[in-house]
Amino acid sequence: MNLNNYIENHKERFTNELIELLKIPSVSADPAYKEAVLQAATFTAEKLKEAGCDSSEVIATKGYPVVYGEKIIDKNLPTILVYGHYDVQPPDPIELWESGPFEPVIKKSALHPEGAIYARGACDDKGQFYMHVKAFEAMVAENELPCNVKFMIEGEEEVGSDSLGEFLETYKERLSSDIILISDTGMISRDIPSIQTGLRGLSYVEVEVTGPNRDLHSGVYGGAVVNPINTLSKMIASLHDDQGKITIPGFYDKVIELSAEERSAMAEVPFDQEEYNQHLEIDGVNGEKGYSTTERASIRPTLDVNGIWGGYIGEGAKTVLPSKAYAKISMRLVPDQDHHKITRLFTEHFEAIAPVGVKVKVTPHHGGTPYVTPIDSIGYLAAEKALETTFQKKPVPQRGGGSIPIVALFESVLGVKSVLMGFGLDSDAIHSPNEHYGLFNYYKGIETIPYFFKYYTELSKEA
């Protein structure tokens, strides 16, 4: 393939188009951004058409729409379905951004001498799915597209992809394909390419603890009436023991333990604990005893508080004993944990540990199933060859700690495996203030993706 000249000649435009997409505040979790989410869908559909899709459209769902596009050059050739999402996480806390979350800027640094784009969604997932659009454009423009391609870009990934199950069932025939290619993950470093071979599942809940029927004067009632914030804090603290294990009965029943050989292979992946600590500006790590930092962040289940609030949090003092306290809690799951069961176990346990004087309400939000992909499939081998071609070194298989709910659903509904070929870095601050995406990574993705198409087509013919 000889697409480097085309990519080089259009680099500036590729970057400018991504910047325009990043300006759209497509936050799916907040209804206040509804029009912006729809605007991002329309933008994506237009760019797919401009890139060379024979058709592209914005398809309504019960939630936010799915953008679908395709180019079928020969029904006898393989079909690659590209998945991504145009919605983004909320930008909060705004005050911690060095520049506006929806005002993209390019900054250079020691890690990114070519520059990185700073904006919400730069890496997760606008920058990564847009690599596919531009790689596709280059293949079409240079008459190098070796097989059929379909695009499915959704707008609800950051809120659990709730509408996707029904969408897949409804459009199952249209979405028929041989492999699903996803760039919503990362690699070890810009010098060490990797392919994620698994994702953790997710159970996400919100809890509410109610005490008295109204906020009370803490001098008049303090010490006599249960304080919901104090109580919630104690309940949350009890969810881990002193070994870092989660105390919910039955939580670990279905957890598949990796063999010593598998853990040994994981330990060979380059990792510098001191550099990790320095990057996060922490003086040490903690977690489940008996497991390394990389194991805790990938092959072990977790329970974390994502937000907690209640009472008075404004300026100055208000001596109030609050009526209610709240928290948002996420549990990352591993094979073979079922998120429906884990949500039920959490609810039963949380209700059981509530002391006299408070009422507890648990509201499930969304969940997802863990996923492991084989490393001997045609899709994995094609990704391996593609990365080796552009990085000049063999990529490392790596378990991921994040969750993409749609991946397991793809396999159960469409019967198709997925390949997780991401180009982000752990340092890209996804879901955090100052999220960014290196231009090196962006262009390297555009360069690598066409080779995946090439090798997948060739390997399919040989199979």
Sequence and secondary structure as in RCSB ss.txt:
>XXXX:A:sequence
MNLNNYIENHKERFTNELIELLKIPSVSADPAYKEAVLQAATFTAEKLKEAGCDSSEVIATKGYPVVYGEKIIDK
NLPTILVYGHYDVQPPDPIELWESGPFEPVIKKSALHPEGAIYARGACDDKGQFYMHVKAFEAMVAENELPCNVK
FMIEGEEEVGSDSLGEFLETYKERLSSDIILISDTGMISRDIPSIQTGLRGLSYVEVEVTGPNRDLHSGVYGGAV
VNPINTLSKMIASLHDDQGKITIPGFYDKVIELSAEERSAMAEVPFDQEEYNQHLEIDGVNGEKGYSTTERASIR
PTLDVNGIWGGYIGEGAKTVLPSKAYAKISMRLVPDQDHHKITRLFTEHFEAIAPVGVKVKVTPHHGGTPYVTPI
DSIGYLAAEKALETTFQKKPVPQRGGGSIPIVALFESVLGVKSVLMGFGLDSDAIHSPNEHYGLFNYYKGIETIP
YFFKYYTELSKEA
>XXXX:A:secstr
   HHHHHHTHHHHHHHHHHHHTS  BTT GGGHHHHHHHHHHHHHHHHHHT SEEEEE  SSS EEEEEE S T
TS EEEEEEE  B     GGG SS TTS EEE  SS TT EEESTTTTTTHHHHHHHHHHHHHHHHTT   SEEE
EEEES GGGT TTHHHHHHHTTTTT  SEEEE  SB SBTTB EEEEEE EEEEEEEEEE SSS EEHHHHBTTB
  HHHHHHHHHHTTB TTS B STTTTTT     HHHHHHHHTS   HHHHHHHHT S    STTS HHHHTTTS
   EEEEEEES  SSS   EE SEEEEEEEEEE TT  HHHHHHHHHHHHHHT  TT EEEEEEEEEE  EE  S
SSHHHHHHHHHHHHHHSS  EEEE  S  THHHHIIIII   EEE   B GGG TTSTT EEEHHHHHHHHHHHH
HHHHHHHHHHHH 
